Amino acid sequence: MIQVKEIRAQPLHCRAMKTTTANAGLVEKYAAPVPRYTSYPTAPHFHNGVDGATYGRWLDALDERSKLSLYLHIPYCDTLCWFCGCHTKITRRHTPVTEYLVALMAEVEIVAERARQAGEVTHVHWGGGSPTILSADEIVALTKALRSNFRFGEHAEFAVEIDPRGLDGDRIAALGRAGVTRASLGVQDLDPKVQVAINRVQPYEETRDVVVQLREQGVRSLNLDLIYGLPHQTVDGIRDTITRCAALRPDRIALFGYAHVPWMKTHQRLIDETVLPGLHERFEQSQAAAEQLEREGYLPIGLDHYARAEDGLAQAAQAGTLRRNFQGYTTDGADALIGLGASAIGKMPQGYVQNSPAIADYRRKSLNGELATVRGVELTDDDRVRADIIEQLMCDFRFDLGDVQERFGTAAGPVIADAERIAASDEDGLIELEDGRFEIPPHGRPFVRSICAAFDAHLGRSEARHSAAV
């Protein structure tokens, strides 16, 4: 058995696996929690030793060769989805959103001034919450603030997460005017019984109409987000959801396992746990979904993304240039990820930074002209090696020991020794180590996060709890 402090079962849809007794046994064996590895070190290991002063120095150190990626967090929704694990607040009034936007624009100016010597912006992503809670005028104003403070590259990608429910034509037109190139629509599941159980009623026709209108406004790339492991979900229901979603011809489909963490997100206690699928039912759902997605013409990308062959994500996976960050799998290869908004996380060459998650504190700092950073972590040489290996495994399921040694020098020694130990301790055939290449074969790829956890030198050093993934 692969030796790690904590391990968990993984989303079993890197490629569809046939359900067998042996596979079911592996799911149980590797069912303990580990992180999702959208960063390394992971967020529970951030600390308040990295603050606004630290972040300011890191911003000052950027130069004209530094390509930038911008992430903006809009932490508001108008309804509470019981399954949600995002950092968001529910508001029926628009005033809090407007007040927040003033602080967000102030932060844009503060950060842009400190990073004025940096190069072009190559990627923008608005997440939440629901960024489309903004009015049409606010969407345009926020975009104008970004473009007037940062230098955008000619081919910069601009992605926005969208809640299709109640999205009117004015806001869709504003997204088009803003220059959005990709929209990511939350769908989750199309079964009305499931939708009621998670407090997110969203008729298929509503999603379809938004897709049509976005394309009419020139948004050329569309992604749909689906979830398995929700209450009342069945294999047949998930297959039906995928078939109907594929009929809309999205370029990408993301398929995530529901993370039930009521100790962290107390509103999830509103979900009836007695109708949640068990471990083996989740396994069956993930396999059925993977098979259906491949049948519909989507290629598997890493663990939980699927894309058409002509999409940039599929091409990056084929070329070995796929990346992974807090938004999941991406083609974004910028040198620095600038996080803007309450709770937003950024990545600089020196390490990670996170803004205050408390909206009131975030607003106070930004309106006072301060950087809102309250925690983070500075990378050590060992962190850099392990982060590189973990990202390669999450994206490509392999890495070359000689290449790691050449790029990182003496810092690579302990990690290479770990790789050899991990491969030697594998009793389940999940790892191949031959001719200096550490590789996870197809039947082991569903468990890649457990294998990554074996390289995690920080795991077990905090009291963080992680969700089950299958």
Secondary structure by P-SEA (a helix, b strand, c coil): cccccbbbbcccccccccccaaaaaaaaaacccccccccccccccccccccaaaaaaaaaaccccbbbbbbbbbccccccccccccbbbbbccaaaaaaaaaaaaaaaaaaaaaacccccccbbbbbccccccccaaaaaaaaaaaaaccccccbbbbbbbbccccccaaaaaaaaaacccbbbbbbccccaaaaaaacccccaaaaaaaaaaaaaacccbbbbbbbcccccccaaaaaaaaaaaaaacccbbbbbccccccccccccccccccccccaaaaaaaaaaaaaaaaaaccccccccbbbccccaaaaaaaaccccccccccccccccbbbbcccbbbbbcccccccccccaaaaaaaaaaccccccbbbbbcaaaaaaaaaaaaaaccccccaaaaaaaccccaaaaaaaaaaaaaacccccccccccccccccccccaaaaaaaaaccccccccccccccc
